[in-house]
Amino acid sequence: MTIPAGQTRTAGTARIPEQATASRADQIDAAEIAQIFQRGVTGVPPMQFEVPANFLPYPMQEDPAERMAAAEEFVRALYKNGDEELWRNAAPTIAGMGEITASAGIEWAGMAVFDNEQGGVATCTLTLAATESDHMNPEVATLALREVLVRDEFNDSRWLNLPCGPAVSRITITKFPLDLDVSGGIEGAELVQGQIQVYIPFPTGPYMAIMTMQTSNMEVWVEFSQMMAAIVQTIVFPGAPDSNPENASEAATTSE
């Protein structure tokens, strides 16, 4: 993928396929985990989706002790070859990140580490937020949102036909100039970050789900784009006319 020079933000060339296909969803890691959000906790109708097992959910529990315990499990899973000192020092940072993420209105967040097949690793984060919307019809809401997003020349915004209903995606590539002390004295060095956001109107209530995938490992941008395409195709809204009850019953609950 090539990013034109001289721009601070550009639209990405890779995109989520506009038509959902079962074969793409089948490419998710065999050991999948499902997430579901319950009305009793957030006020938002249930929503289910699946992610590869590589994703580790951020500790976002309200209770500090529970959050720290979850953070300790997180760092042990993330740094499998680490030692007690590393895990002990990293856990408070992860717990703090989880607290900040939750306070920002994020319903679920996770991070994944993959082999980039170039002798290194690639990481990405995935978050899900839900906001109230005044829409009565998901298709009308999607059309209106897309009309707003396409006005920004830096957005690559497209209509998506997902199994759960209509949605709209927004893809952006952002360049962040690095200070010389960070770049090792290299003039003009930049950090390039890719982001895919998918906006999905709930068919079961006046809410909008916003799923965001973000990475700085642009060498595997196409692969991450394909992974995001597979994830959004697994979204189910239990209780919606076209929802799959079998999938909903297999979902793991993220909160009590």
Legacy VTK file of the C-alpha trace (Angstrom):
# vtk DataFile Version 3.0
C-alpha trace
ASCII
DATASET POLYDATA
POINTS 256 float
0.000 0.000 0.000
1.317 3.457 -0.930
0.553 6.662 0.907
0.926 9.801 -1.250
3.646 12.150 -0.067
2.876 15.619 1.193
-0.400 14.803 2.935
-0.964 14.445 6.637
-4.051 12.284 6.174
-5.072 10.159 3.232
-7.785 7.640 2.493
-6.628 4.044 2.567
-6.574 1.988 -0.612
-7.636 -1.217 1.137
-11.305 -1.437 2.013
-13.903 -3.679 3.565
-15.803 -5.669 0.915
-19.233 -4.172 0.276
-20.931 -7.571 0.082
-20.794 -9.997 3.004
-19.683 -13.528 2.211
-19.589 -16.602 4.403
-16.171 -17.582 3.051
-14.600 -14.414 4.419
-16.055 -15.037 7.865
-14.693 -18.572 7.753
-11.164 -17.136 7.632
-11.355 -16.109 11.299
-9.174 -18.218 13.565
-10.833 -21.535 14.414
-10.687 -20.771 18.145
-13.160 -17.883 18.120
-14.629 -16.110 21.104
-18.004 -14.384 21.061
-18.865 -11.214 22.925
-22.323 -10.012 23.920
-23.559 -6.907 25.704
-26.566 -7.100 28.003
-29.313 -4.490 28.290
-29.199 -4.577 32.095
-25.661 -3.189 32.202
-25.456 -0.550 29.478
-29.074 0.045 28.505
-28.080 -1.005 25.006
-29.848 -3.990 23.404
-27.748 -7.175 23.133
-25.105 -7.319 20.417
-22.881 -10.269 19.588
-19.739 -10.541 17.484
-16.781 -12.871 17.135
-13.059 -12.133 17.127
-9.964 -14.305 16.624
-8.621 -15.905 19.789
-5.516 -13.685 19.520
-7.532 -10.789 20.922
-7.096 -10.154 24.618
-9.887 -8.064 26.171
-8.734 -5.030 28.121
-9.540 -5.148 31.855
-12.474 -2.745 32.142
-14.134 -3.957 35.346
-15.552 -1.254 37.614
-14.128 -2.828 40.777
-10.394 -1.909 41.095
-9.452 -5.303 42.555
-11.220 -7.176 39.765
-9.658 -4.886 37.181
-6.160 -5.482 38.556
-6.711 -9.244 38.629
-7.828 -9.124 35.003
-4.804 -6.970 34.130
-2.485 -9.561 35.643
-4.070 -12.244 33.461
-3.777 -9.921 30.460
-0.027 -9.332 30.803
0.672 -13.016 31.379
-1.174 -13.866 28.177
0.429 -11.001 26.252
3.992 -11.609 27.447
3.973 -15.385 27.554
7.767 -15.553 27.711
8.035 -12.906 30.421
8.836 -13.323 34.075
7.209 -12.361 37.357
8.973 -8.987 37.472
7.760 -8.015 33.995
4.206 -9.131 34.721
4.171 -7.346 38.085
5.412 -4.061 36.591
3.176 -4.148 33.518
-0.113 -5.036 35.212
-0.784 -1.600 36.811
-0.249 0.113 33.457
-2.680 -2.216 31.720
-5.207 -1.764 34.532
-4.921 2.003 34.125
-5.427 1.728 30.376
-8.537 -0.352 30.971
-9.940 2.217 33.385
-9.313 5.088 30.959
-10.817 3.131 28.079
-13.962 2.356 30.052
-14.317 5.975 31.166
-14.226 7.045 27.507
-17.489 5.220 26.866
-16.010 2.136 25.223
-18.116 -0.979 25.819
-15.451 -3.516 24.811
-11.795 -3.238 23.822
-9.098 -5.727 22.989
-5.598 -5.983 21.593
-4.115 -8.701 19.414
-0.568 -9.657 18.480
0.141 -11.498 15.228
3.206 -12.805 13.412
3.826 -10.407 10.518
5.723 -13.152 8.634
8.702 -10.806 8.361
10.459 -11.859 11.525
8.474 -9.529 13.748
5.033 -8.984 15.207
2.087 -6.809 14.267
-0.424 -5.457 16.752
-3.857 -3.950 16.449
-6.594 -2.787 18.769
-10.315 -3.302 18.402
-12.937 -1.305 20.274
-16.709 -1.205 20.359
-18.739 1.790 21.456
-22.478 2.357 21.354
-24.232 5.683 21.235
-27.862 6.707 21.220
-29.443 7.504 17.878
-32.843 8.854 16.943
-33.237 6.601 13.907
-36.420 4.645 13.294
-35.054 2.711 10.323
-31.480 1.306 10.130
-31.254 1.841 6.369
-32.292 5.481 6.612
-29.772 6.008 9.427
-26.997 4.424 7.369
-27.781 6.562 4.326
-27.775 9.743 6.395
-24.500 8.886 8.128
-22.785 8.022 4.856
-23.820 11.359 3.372
-22.092 13.080 6.288
-18.912 10.989 6.137
-18.329 11.354 2.385
-18.128 15.127 2.758
-14.670 14.719 4.303
-12.184 14.228 1.456
-9.903 12.263 3.770
-12.547 9.617 4.434
-12.871 6.499 2.327
-16.493 5.881 3.256
-18.562 3.033 1.819
-21.926 1.381 2.237
-21.758 -2.169 3.610
-24.318 -4.939 3.265
-23.725 -7.069 6.362
-25.695 -10.132 7.487
-26.993 -8.072 10.439
-28.165 -5.233 8.205
-26.835 -2.068 6.550
-23.718 -0.318 7.812
-21.204 2.252 6.669
-17.417 2.132 6.929
-14.845 4.882 7.217
-11.180 4.220 6.481
-8.456 6.759 7.220
-4.673 6.741 7.170
-2.999 9.310 9.408
0.634 10.421 9.520
2.155 11.657 12.769
5.521 13.477 12.462
8.065 12.218 14.973
10.440 14.373 17.006
14.123 13.853 16.351
14.697 12.370 19.799
12.051 9.747 19.056
13.156 9.015 15.478
16.820 8.644 16.395
17.753 11.854 14.593
16.057 10.946 11.320
14.599 14.041 9.660
11.022 13.796 8.427
10.288 10.476 10.136
6.611 9.696 10.570
4.387 7.245 12.371
1.682 6.016 10.020
-1.532 4.732 11.547
-4.463 3.088 9.810
-7.991 3.067 11.174
-11.179 1.344 10.076
-14.462 2.344 11.662
-17.755 0.625 10.954
-21.031 2.227 12.029
-23.904 -0.233 12.471
-27.406 0.982 13.400
-29.119 -1.341 15.874
-32.238 -2.916 14.318
-33.545 -3.498 17.856
-33.417 0.014 19.277
-32.322 3.630 18.706
-28.592 2.996 19.094
-25.554 3.077 16.830
-22.651 0.659 17.282
-19.197 1.927 16.338
-16.504 -0.704 15.861
-12.953 0.569 15.378
-9.814 -1.303 14.345
-6.501 0.559 14.557
-2.894 -0.357 13.809
0.507 1.171 13.127
1.761 -1.968 11.374
0.945 -0.858 7.855
2.962 -3.699 6.337
-0.005 -5.947 7.091
-2.743 -3.386 6.496
-4.479 -5.489 3.861
-4.553 -8.516 6.163
-5.964 -6.452 9.048
-8.566 -4.971 6.684
-9.644 -8.472 5.703
-9.798 -9.505 9.350
-12.011 -6.526 10.172
-14.256 -7.467 7.255
-14.633 -10.953 8.701
-15.357 -9.679 12.213
-18.156 -7.297 11.216
-19.790 -10.073 9.213
-20.261 -12.044 12.441
-22.284 -9.309 14.180
-25.664 -10.473 15.447
-28.365 -8.504 17.250
-30.297 -11.090 19.309
-33.986 -10.348 19.081
-33.776 -8.845 15.604
-35.963 -10.521 12.933
-32.965 -11.947 11.053
-30.778 -12.795 14.062
-29.385 -16.298 14.519
-30.602 -17.696 17.872
-28.055 -20.515 17.753
-25.137 -18.103 17.575
-26.642 -15.893 20.262
-26.972 -18.803 22.671
-23.281 -19.620 22.289
-22.105 -16.114 23.133
-19.938 -15.413 26.145
-21.148 -12.701 28.501
-18.736 -9.804 28.989
-20.371 -8.486 32.136
-22.493 -9.774 34.961
LINES 1 257
256 0 1 2 3 4 5 6 7 8 9 10 11 12 13 14 15 16 17 18 19 20 21 22 23 24 25 26 27 28 29 30 31 32 33 34 35 36 37 38 39 40 41 42 43 44 45 46 47 48 49 50 51 52 53 54 55 56 57 58 59 60 61 62 63 64 65 66 67 68 69 70 71 72 73 74 75 76 77 78 79 80 81 82 83 84 85 86 87 88 89 90 91 92 93 94 95 96 97 98 99 100 101 102 103 104 105 106 107 108 109 110 111 112 113 114 115 116 117 118 119 120 121 122 123 124 125 126 127 128 129 130 131 132 133 134 135 136 137 138 139 140 141 142 143 144 145 146 147 148 149 150 151 152 153 154 155 156 157 158 159 160 161 162 163 164 165 166 167 168 169 170 171 172 173 174 175 176 177 178 179 180 181 182 183 184 185 186 187 188 189 190 191 192 193 194 195 196 197 198 199 200 201 202 203 204 205 206 207 208 209 210 211 212 213 214 215 216 217 218 219 220 221 222 223 224 225 226 227 228 229 230 231 232 233 234 235 236 237 238 239 240 241 242 243 244 245 246 247 248 249 250 251 252 253 254 255
